[in-house]
Structures are given as C-alpha cells and as structure tokens.
Amino acid sequence: MLTRLAGASVRAALVAVTVAIPAVMLPEVSPNSAELSMLLAAIAAAFVIFEYGFPSPTLIEFRFAAP
C-alpha cells in the first residue's frame, strides 16, 4: 500500500508539472491564467493519486488496457 501511494504521488507530481509548465514558461501570462493553470494541475494531480493510489479504479478503468 505504501509503495503504491509513493508511486502515485510521483506520477501525480509529474502530471502536475506537465499541466503547469506552459503557464510557467510563457513570459507574459496574466495572473488569472497562471492561477487557473495551477488549479487544473492540482485537480489533475488529485485525480492521478486517486486513480493509481487505490486498489480499485475510481472513475476510469484503464490499468490493464491493451496498448
């Protein structure tokens, strides 16, 4: 359980960085859009932790899907 939660938190951090990086990299971004980007990153990170951190999927079952 602990290793699953650790892996889920690493994935969530990577997803949050991936979502937030465009707003951070652009030179002229309004504070509102940067704030919205950070909010979406937090929501995406929470979704990833809930999906990967628990033994059964919560919203979408995609763990054993074929590539």
PDB file of N, CA, C and O in Angstrom:
ATOM      1  N   MET A   1       0.822  -1.197   0.000  1.00  0.00           N
ATOM      2  CA  MET A   1       0.000   0.000   0.000  1.00  0.00           C
ATOM      3  C   MET A   1       0.860   1.253   0.000  1.00  0.00           C
ATOM      4  O   MET A   1       0.559   2.221  -0.698  1.00  0.00           O
ATOM      5  N   LEU A   2       1.919   1.233   0.776  1.00  0.00           N
ATOM      6  CA  LEU A   2       2.777   2.412   0.870  1.00  0.00           C
ATOM      7  C   LEU A   2       3.539   2.643  -0.425  1.00  0.00           C
ATOM      8  O   LEU A   2       3.700   3.786  -0.851  1.00  0.00           O
ATOM      9  N   THR A   3       4.010   1.572  -1.058  1.00  0.00           N
ATOM     10  CA  THR A   3       4.723   1.746  -2.325  1.00  0.00           C
ATOM     11  C   THR A   3       3.771   2.195  -3.428  1.00  0.00           C
ATOM     12  O   THR A   3       4.158   2.957  -4.314  1.00  0.00           O
ATOM     13  N   ARG A   4       2.530   1.725  -3.376  1.00  0.00           N
ATOM     14  CA  ARG A   4       1.543   2.159  -4.372  1.00  0.00           C
ATOM     15  C   ARG A   4       1.260   3.651  -4.219  1.00  0.00           C
ATOM     16  O   ARG A   4       1.145   4.367  -5.214  1.00  0.00           O
ATOM     17  N   LEU A   5       1.147   4.119  -2.983  1.00  0.00           N
ATOM     18  CA  LEU A   5       0.890   5.532  -2.739  1.00  0.00           C
ATOM     19  C   LEU A   5       2.105   6.384  -3.108  1.00  0.00           C
ATOM     20  O   LEU A   5       1.950   7.502  -3.599  1.00  0.00           O
ATOM     21  N   ALA A   6       3.300   5.867  -2.876  1.00  0.00           N
ATOM     22  CA  ALA A   6       4.506   6.613  -3.261  1.00  0.00           C
ATOM     23  C   ALA A   6       4.606   6.736  -4.777  1.00  0.00           C
ATOM     24  O   ALA A   6       4.933   7.804  -5.294  1.00  0.00           O
ATOM     25  N   GLY A   7       4.330   5.660  -5.483  1.00  0.00           N
ATOM     26  CA  GLY A   7       4.333   5.710  -6.942  1.00  0.00           C
ATOM     27  C   GLY A   7       3.254   6.632  -7.484  1.00  0.00           C
ATOM     28  O   GLY A   7       3.473   7.344  -8.464  1.00  0.00           O
ATOM     29  N   ALA A   8       2.091   6.620  -6.847  1.00  0.00           N
ATOM     30  CA  ALA A   8       1.005   7.502  -7.271  1.00  0.00           C
ATOM     31  C   ALA A   8       1.366   8.960  -7.043  1.00  0.00           C
ATOM     32  O   ALA A   8       1.022   9.817  -7.857  1.00  0.00           O
ATOM     33  N   SER A   9       2.064   9.257  -5.933  1.00  0.00           N
ATOM     34  CA  SER A   9       2.441  10.652  -5.702  1.00  0.00           C
ATOM     35  C   SER A   9       3.497  11.132  -6.676  1.00  0.00           C
ATOM     36  O   SER A   9       3.488  12.296  -7.075  1.00  0.00           O
ATOM     37  N   VAL A  10       4.410  10.248  -7.066  1.00  0.00           N
ATOM     38  CA  VAL A  10       5.404  10.635  -8.076  1.00  0.00           C
ATOM     39  C   VAL A  10       4.720  10.897  -9.412  1.00  0.00           C
ATOM     40  O   VAL A  10       5.024  11.881 -10.085  1.00  0.00           O
ATOM     41  N   ARG A  11       3.808  10.030  -9.791  1.00  0.00           N
ATOM     42  CA  ARG A  11       3.056  10.245 -11.036  1.00  0.00           C
ATOM     43  C   ARG A  11       2.232  11.519 -10.970  1.00  0.00           C
ATOM     44  O   ARG A  11       2.149  12.255 -11.953  1.00  0.00           O
ATOM     45  N   ALA A  12       1.625  11.784  -9.828  1.00  0.00           N
ATOM     46  CA  ALA A  12       0.813  12.992  -9.678  1.00  0.00           C
ATOM     47  C   ALA A  12       1.669  14.244  -9.786  1.00  0.00           C
ATOM     48  O   ALA A  12       1.250  15.233 -10.389  1.00  0.00           O
ATOM     49  N   ALA A  13       2.862  14.211  -9.210  1.00  0.00           N
ATOM     50  CA  ALA A  13       3.756  15.370  -9.320  1.00  0.00           C
ATOM     51  C   ALA A  13       4.176  15.592 -10.765  1.00  0.00           C
ATOM     52  O   ALA A  13       4.240  16.732 -11.226  1.00  0.00           O
ATOM     53  N   LEU A  14       4.461  14.512 -11.483  1.00  0.00           N
ATOM     54  CA  LEU A  14       4.841  14.652 -12.891  1.00  0.00           C
ATOM     55  C   LEU A  14       3.683  15.178 -13.737  1.00  0.00           C
ATOM     56  O   LEU A  14       3.895  15.985 -14.642  1.00  0.00           O
ATOM     57  N   VAL A  15       2.476  14.733 -13.451  1.00  0.00           N
ATOM     58  CA  VAL A  15       1.311  15.232 -14.181  1.00  0.00           C
ATOM     59  C   VAL A  15       1.086  16.711 -13.864  1.00  0.00           C
ATOM     60  O   VAL A  15       0.784  17.495 -14.764  1.00  0.00           O
ATOM     61  N   ALA A  16       1.229  17.094 -12.608  1.00  0.00           N
ATOM     62  CA  ALA A  16       1.044  18.495 -12.224  1.00  0.00           C
ATOM     63  C   ALA A  16       2.069  19.394 -12.909  1.00  0.00           C
ATOM     64  O   ALA A  16       1.733  20.486 -13.367  1.00  0.00           O
ATOM     65  N   VAL A  17       3.313  18.939 -12.978  1.00  0.00           N
ATOM     66  CA  VAL A  17       4.346  19.718 -13.656  1.00  0.00           C
ATOM     67  C   VAL A  17       4.043  19.817 -15.141  1.00  0.00           C
ATOM     68  O   VAL A  17       4.223  20.876 -15.742  1.00  0.00           O
ATOM     69  N   THR A  18       3.584  18.723 -15.738  1.00  0.00           N
ATOM     70  CA  THR A  18       3.265  18.730 -17.165  1.00  0.00           C
ATOM     71  C   THR A  18       2.110  19.682 -17.474  1.00  0.00           C
ATOM     72  O   THR A  18       2.124  20.362 -18.500  1.00  0.00           O
ATOM     73  N   VAL A  19       1.126  19.734 -16.602  1.00  0.00           N
ATOM     74  CA  VAL A  19      -0.004  20.627 -16.834  1.00  0.00           C
ATOM     75  C   VAL A  19       0.383  22.084 -16.587  1.00  0.00           C
ATOM     76  O   VAL A  19      -0.079  22.970 -17.305  1.00  0.00           O
ATOM     77  N   ALA A  20       1.213  22.342 -15.596  1.00  0.00           N
ATOM     78  CA  ALA A  20       1.530  23.718 -15.210  1.00  0.00           C
ATOM     79  C   ALA A  20       2.673  24.334 -16.004  1.00  0.00           C
ATOM     80  O   ALA A  20       2.810  25.557 -16.007  1.00  0.00           O
ATOM     81  N   ILE A  21       3.485  23.549 -16.668  1.00  0.00           N
ATOM     82  CA  ILE A  21       4.691  24.079 -17.317  1.00  0.00           C
ATOM     83  C   ILE A  21       4.407  25.118 -18.409  1.00  0.00           C
ATOM     84  O   ILE A  21       5.181  26.070 -18.513  1.00  0.00           O
ATOM     85  N   PRO A  22       3.364  25.006 -19.222  1.00  0.00           N
ATOM     86  CA  PRO A  22       3.151  26.045 -20.230  1.00  0.00           C
ATOM     87  C   PRO A  22       2.911  27.435 -19.631  1.00  0.00           C
ATOM     88  O   PRO A  22       3.414  28.429 -20.154  1.00  0.00           O
ATOM     89  N   ALA A  23       2.153  27.507 -18.549  1.00  0.00           N
ATOM     90  CA  ALA A  23       1.897  28.803 -17.924  1.00  0.00           C
ATOM     91  C   ALA A  23       3.143  29.360 -17.248  1.00  0.00           C
ATOM     92  O   ALA A  23       3.301  30.576 -17.138  1.00  0.00           O
ATOM     93  N   VAL A  24       4.019  28.484 -16.801  1.00  0.00           N
ATOM     94  CA  VAL A  24       5.242  28.934 -16.132  1.00  0.00           C
ATOM     95  C   VAL A  24       6.290  29.397 -17.151  1.00  0.00           C
ATOM     96  O   VAL A  24       7.049  30.329 -16.887  1.00  0.00           O
ATOM     97  N   MET A  25       6.325  28.746 -18.303  1.00  0.00           N
ATOM     98  CA  MET A  25       7.356  29.039 -19.301  1.00  0.00           C
ATOM     99  C   MET A  25       7.079  30.293 -20.134  1.00  0.00           C
ATOM    100  O   MET A  25       8.013  30.945 -20.600  1.00  0.00           O
ATOM    101  N   LEU A  26       5.810  30.629 -20.322  1.00  0.00           N
ATOM    102  CA  LEU A  26       5.491  31.798 -21.136  1.00  0.00           C
ATOM    103  C   LEU A  26       5.863  33.081 -20.397  1.00  0.00           C
ATOM    104  O   LEU A  26       5.633  33.193 -19.193  1.00  0.00           O
ATOM    105  N   PRO A  27       6.440  34.055 -21.118  1.00  0.00           N
ATOM    106  CA  PRO A  27       6.905  35.264 -20.430  1.00  0.00           C
ATOM    107  C   PRO A  27       5.777  36.183 -19.954  1.00  0.00           C
ATOM    108  O   PRO A  27       5.870  36.758 -18.869  1.00  0.00           O
ATOM    109  N   GLU A  28       4.730  36.326 -20.741  1.00  0.00           N
ATOM    110  CA  GLU A  28       3.658  37.248 -20.372  1.00  0.00           C
ATOM    111  C   GLU A  28       2.353  36.491 -20.183  1.00  0.00           C
ATOM    112  O   GLU A  28       1.582  36.306 -21.125  1.00  0.00           O
ATOM    113  N   VAL A  29       2.124  36.065 -18.972  1.00  0.00           N
ATOM    114  CA  VAL A  29       0.911  35.330 -18.631  1.00  0.00           C
ATOM    115  C   VAL A  29       0.193  36.121 -17.547  1.00  0.00           C
ATOM    116  O   VAL A  29       0.801  36.539 -16.562  1.00  0.00           O
ATOM    117  N   SER A  30      -1.088  36.320 -17.738  1.00  0.00           N
ATOM    118  CA  SER A  30      -1.847  37.054 -16.721  1.00  0.00           C
ATOM    119  C   SER A  30      -1.920  36.224 -15.438  1.00  0.00           C
ATOM    120  O   SER A  30      -1.872  34.995 -15.481  1.00  0.00           O
ATOM    121  N   PRO A  31      -2.035  36.897 -14.317  1.00  0.00           N
ATOM    122  CA  PRO A  31      -2.108  36.154 -13.046  1.00  0.00           C
ATOM    123  C   PRO A  31      -3.307  35.215 -12.982  1.00  0.00           C
ATOM    124  O   PRO A  31      -3.235  34.151 -12.367  1.00  0.00           O
ATOM    125  N   ASN A  32      -4.407  35.608 -13.615  1.00  0.00           N
ATOM    126  CA  ASN A  32      -5.596  34.745 -13.594  1.00  0.00           C
ATOM    127  C   ASN A  32      -5.367  33.451 -14.350  1.00  0.00           C
ATOM    128  O   ASN A  32      -5.782  32.388 -13.889  1.00  0.00           O
ATOM    129  N   SER A  33      -4.717  33.516 -15.499  1.00  0.00           N
ATOM    130  CA  SER A  33      -4.484  32.288 -16.260  1.00  0.00           C
ATOM    131  C   SER A  33      -3.445  31.401 -15.578  1.00  0.00           C
ATOM    132  O   SER A  33      -3.548  30.176 -15.634  1.00  0.00           O
ATOM    133  N   ALA A  34      -2.453  32.001 -14.941  1.00  0.00           N
ATOM    134  CA  ALA A  34      -1.483  31.200 -14.190  1.00  0.00           C
ATOM    135  C   ALA A  34      -2.152  30.507 -13.008  1.00  0.00           C
ATOM    136  O   ALA A  34      -1.855  29.353 -12.699  1.00  0.00           O
ATOM    137  N   GLU A  35      -3.046  31.220 -12.360  1.00  0.00           N
ATOM    138  CA  GLU A  35      -3.771  30.641 -11.231  1.00  0.00           C
ATOM    139  C   GLU A  35      -4.685  29.500 -11.688  1.00  0.00           C
ATOM    140  O   GLU A  35      -4.781  28.468 -11.024  1.00  0.00           O
ATOM    141  N   LEU A  36      -5.346  29.692 -12.815  1.00  0.00           N
ATOM    142  CA  LEU A  36      -6.202  28.640 -13.366  1.00  0.00           C
ATOM    143  C   LEU A  36      -5.378  27.420 -13.761  1.00  0.00           C
ATOM    144  O   LEU A  36      -5.808  26.285 -13.556  1.00  0.00           O
ATOM    145  N   SER A  37      -4.208  27.649 -14.320  1.00  0.00           N
ATOM    146  CA  SER A  37      -3.332  26.546 -14.695  1.00  0.00           C
ATOM    147  C   SER A  37      -2.885  25.759 -13.462  1.00  0.00           C
ATOM    148  O   SER A  37      -2.841  24.529 -13.497  1.00  0.00           O
ATOM    149  N   MET A  38      -2.559  26.445 -12.395  1.00  0.00           N
ATOM    150  CA  MET A  38      -2.166  25.761 -11.160  1.00  0.00           C
ATOM    151  C   MET A  38      -3.340  24.994 -10.557  1.00  0.00           C
ATOM    152  O   MET A  38      -3.154  23.912 -10.001  1.00  0.00           O
ATOM    153  N   LEU A  39      -4.544  25.548 -10.665  1.00  0.00           N
ATOM    154  CA  LEU A  39      -5.734  24.849 -10.172  1.00  0.00           C
ATOM    155  C   LEU A  39      -5.987  23.577 -10.973  1.00  0.00           C
ATOM    156  O   LEU A  39      -6.285  22.530 -10.399  1.00  0.00           O
ATOM    157  N   LEU A  40      -5.869  23.662 -12.296  1.00  0.00           N
ATOM    158  CA  LEU A  40      -6.034  22.471 -13.130  1.00  0.00           C
ATOM    159  C   LEU A  40      -4.950  21.436 -12.855  1.00  0.00           C
ATOM    160  O   LEU A  40      -5.218  20.235 -12.882  1.00  0.00           O
ATOM    161  N   ALA A  41      -3.732  21.891 -12.592  1.00  0.00           N
ATOM    162  CA  ALA A  41      -2.648  20.966 -12.243  1.00  0.00           C
ATOM    163  C   ALA A  41      -2.948  20.248 -10.931  1.00  0.00           C
ATOM    164  O   ALA A  41      -2.684  19.052 -10.805  1.00  0.00           O
ATOM    165  N   ALA A  42      -3.492  20.963  -9.965  1.00  0.00           N
ATOM    166  CA  ALA A  42      -3.831  20.336  -8.686  1.00  0.00           C
ATOM    167  C   ALA A  42      -4.971  19.329  -8.848  1.00  0.00           C
ATOM    168  O   ALA A  42      -4.956  18.266  -8.229  1.00  0.00           O
ATOM    169  N   ILE A  43      -5.953  19.662  -9.676  1.00  0.00           N
ATOM    170  CA  ILE A  43      -7.063  18.737  -9.919  1.00  0.00           C
ATOM    171  C   ILE A  43      -6.569  17.484 -10.632  1.00  0.00           C
ATOM    172  O   ILE A  43      -6.974  16.373 -10.291  1.00  0.00           O
ATOM    173  N   ALA A  44      -5.692  17.663 -11.625  1.00  0.00           N
ATOM    174  CA  ALA A  44      -5.137  16.512 -12.348  1.00  0.00           C
ATOM    175  C   ALA A  44      -4.294  15.646 -11.412  1.00  0.00           C
ATOM    176  O   ALA A  44      -4.354  14.419 -11.484  1.00  0.00           O
ATOM    177  N   ALA A  45      -3.516  16.270 -10.544  1.00  0.00           N
ATOM    178  CA  ALA A  45      -2.696  15.511  -9.599  1.00  0.00           C
ATOM    179  C   ALA A  45      -3.569  14.721  -8.622  1.00  0.00           C
ATOM    180  O   ALA A  45      -3.265  13.570  -8.308  1.00  0.00           O
ATOM    181  N   ALA A  46      -4.643  15.332  -8.146  1.00  0.00           N
ATOM    182  CA  ALA A  46      -5.543  14.625  -7.240  1.00  0.00           C
ATOM    183  C   ALA A  46      -6.201  13.439  -7.945  1.00  0.00           C
ATOM    184  O   ALA A  46      -6.356  12.369  -7.355  1.00  0.00           O
ATOM    185  N   PHE A  47      -6.586  13.632  -9.206  1.00  0.00           N
ATOM    186  CA  PHE A  47      -7.178  12.541  -9.969  1.00  0.00           C
ATOM    187  C   PHE A  47      -6.197  11.384 -10.119  1.00  0.00           C
ATOM    188  O   PHE A  47      -6.580  10.224  -9.973  1.00  0.00           O
ATOM    189  N   VAL A  48      -4.936  11.691 -10.411  1.00  0.00           N
ATOM    190  CA  VAL A  48      -3.932  10.641 -10.588  1.00  0.00           C
ATOM    191  C   VAL A  48      -3.686   9.904  -9.276  1.00  0.00           C
ATOM    192  O   VAL A  48      -3.553   8.680  -9.276  1.00  0.00           O
ATOM    193  N   ILE A  49      -3.624  10.615  -8.176  1.00  0.00           N
ATOM    194  CA  ILE A  49      -3.423   9.948  -6.879  1.00  0.00           C
ATOM    195  C   ILE A  49      -4.604   9.023  -6.571  1.00  0.00           C
ATOM    196  O   ILE A  49      -4.404   7.904  -6.098  1.00  0.00           O
ATOM    197  N   PHE A  50      -5.823   9.477  -6.833  1.00  0.00           N
ATOM    198  CA  PHE A  50      -6.985   8.632  -6.567  1.00  0.00           C
ATOM    199  C   PHE A  50      -7.037   7.442  -7.503  1.00  0.00           C
ATOM    200  O   PHE A  50      -7.442   6.356  -7.089  1.00  0.00           O
ATOM    201  N   GLU A  51      -6.641   7.614  -8.744  1.00  0.00           N
ATOM    202  CA  GLU A  51      -6.689   6.504  -9.705  1.00  0.00           C
ATOM    203  C   GLU A  51      -5.607   5.465  -9.417  1.00  0.00           C
ATOM    204  O   GLU A  51      -5.883   4.265  -9.419  1.00  0.00           O
ATOM    205  N   TYR A  52      -4.383   5.920  -9.172  1.00  0.00           N
ATOM    206  CA  TYR A  52      -3.270   4.984  -9.003  1.00  0.00           C
ATOM    207  C   TYR A  52      -3.035   4.576  -7.563  1.00  0.00           C
ATOM    208  O   TYR A  52      -2.386   3.559  -7.317  1.00  0.00           O
ATOM    209  N   GLY A  53      -3.539   5.332  -6.609  1.00  0.00           N
ATOM    210  CA  GLY A  53      -3.249   5.058  -5.210  1.00  0.00           C
ATOM    211  C   GLY A  53      -4.111   3.993  -4.574  1.00  0.00           C
ATOM    212  O   GLY A  53      -3.733   3.432  -3.546  1.00  0.00           O
ATOM    213  N   PHE A  54      -5.256   3.700  -5.152  1.00  0.00           N
ATOM    214  CA  PHE A  54      -6.176   2.744  -4.558  1.00  0.00           C
ATOM    215  C   PHE A  54      -6.232   1.472  -5.390  1.00  0.00           C
ATOM    216  O   PHE A  54      -5.991   1.510  -6.596  1.00  0.00           O
ATOM    217  N   PRO A  55      -6.546   0.347  -4.760  1.00  0.00           N
ATOM    218  CA  PRO A  55      -6.535  -0.927  -5.487  1.00  0.00           C
ATOM    219  C   PRO A  55      -7.602  -1.024  -6.577  1.00  0.00           C
ATOM    220  O   PRO A  55      -7.384  -1.685  -7.593  1.00  0.00           O
ATOM    221  N   SER A  56      -8.735  -0.385  -6.386  1.00  0.00           N
ATOM    222  CA  SER A  56      -9.765  -0.438  -7.427  1.00  0.00           C
ATOM    223  C   SER A  56      -9.906   0.953  -8.049  1.00  0.00           C
ATOM    224  O   SER A  56      -9.804   1.955  -7.342  1.00  0.00           O
ATOM    225  N   PRO A  57     -10.137   1.026  -9.351  1.00  0.00           N
ATOM    226  CA  PRO A  57     -10.237   2.330 -10.007  1.00  0.00           C
ATOM    227  C   PRO A  57     -11.486   3.083  -9.544  1.00  0.00           C
ATOM    228  O   PRO A  57     -12.506   2.481  -9.210  1.00  0.00           O
ATOM    229  N   THR A  58     -11.379   4.396  -9.533  1.00  0.00           N
ATOM    230  CA  THR A  58     -12.489   5.207  -9.046  1.00  0.00           C
ATOM    231  C   THR A  58     -13.384   5.686 -10.177  1.00  0.00           C
ATOM    232  O   THR A  58     -14.603   5.542 -10.093  1.00  0.00           O
ATOM    233  N   LEU A  59     -12.819   6.245 -11.218  1.00  0.00           N
ATOM    234  CA  LEU A  59     -13.623   6.797 -12.302  1.00  0.00           C
ATOM    235  C   LEU A  59     -13.431   6.051 -13.624  1.00  0.00           C
ATOM    236  O   LEU A  59     -14.402   5.682 -14.285  1.00  0.00           O
ATOM    237  N   ILE A  60     -12.198   5.839 -13.994  1.00  0.00           N
ATOM    238  CA  ILE A  60     -11.889   5.230 -15.290  1.00  0.00           C
ATOM    239  C   ILE A  60     -11.026   3.993 -15.049  1.00  0.00           C
ATOM    240  O   ILE A  60     -10.043   4.049 -14.310  1.00  0.00           O
ATOM    241  N   GLU A  61     -11.393   2.896 -15.668  1.00  0.00           N
ATOM    242  CA  GLU A  61     -10.602   1.675 -15.536  1.00  0.00           C
ATOM    243  C   GLU A  61      -9.699   1.548 -16.753  1.00  0.00           C
ATOM    244  O   GLU A  61     -10.138   1.128 -17.824  1.00  0.00           O
ATOM    245  N   PHE A  62      -8.426   1.917 -16.578  1.00  0.00           N
ATOM    246  CA  PHE A  62      -7.507   1.898 -17.697  1.00  0.00           C
ATOM    247  C   PHE A  62      -6.190   1.198 -17.369  1.00  0.00           C
ATOM    248  O   PHE A  62      -5.255   1.257 -18.168  1.00  0.00           O
ATOM    249  N   ARG A  63      -6.094   0.553 -16.240  1.00  0.00           N
ATOM    250  CA  ARG A  63      -4.817  -0.042 -15.841  1.00  0.00           C
ATOM    251  C   ARG A  63      -4.392  -1.213 -16.709  1.00  0.00           C
ATOM    252  O   ARG A  63      -3.216  -1.324 -17.054  1.00  0.00           O
ATOM    253  N   PHE A  64      -5.313  -2.079 -17.067  1.00  0.00           N
ATOM    254  CA  PHE A  64      -4.956  -3.275 -17.820  1.00  0.00           C
ATOM    255  C   PHE A  64      -5.411  -3.187 -19.266  1.00  0.00           C
ATOM    256  O   PHE A  64      -5.658  -4.206 -19.911  1.00  0.00           O
ATOM    257  N   ALA A  65      -5.520  -1.974 -19.767  1.00  0.00           N
ATOM    258  CA  ALA A  65      -5.946  -1.774 -21.155  1.00  0.00           C
ATOM    259  C   ALA A  65      -4.798  -2.153 -22.090  1.00  0.00           C
ATOM    260  O   ALA A  65      -3.623  -1.976 -21.768  1.00  0.00           O
ATOM    261  N   ALA A  66      -5.167  -2.670 -23.237  1.00  0.00           N
ATOM    262  CA  ALA A  66      -4.147  -3.025 -24.222  1.00  0.00           C
ATOM    263  C   ALA A  66      -3.529  -1.758 -24.822  1.00  0.00           C
ATOM    264  O   ALA A  66      -4.219  -0.751 -24.977  1.00  0.00           O
ATOM    265  N   PRO A  67      -2.245  -1.799 -25.159  1.00  0.00           N
ATOM    266  CA  PRO A  67      -1.597  -0.602 -25.707  1.00  0.00           C
ATOM    267  C   PRO A  67      -2.088  -0.272 -27.105  1.00  0.00           C
ATOM    268  O   PRO A  67      -1.639   0.706 -27.702  1.00  0.00           O
TER     269      PRO A  67
END
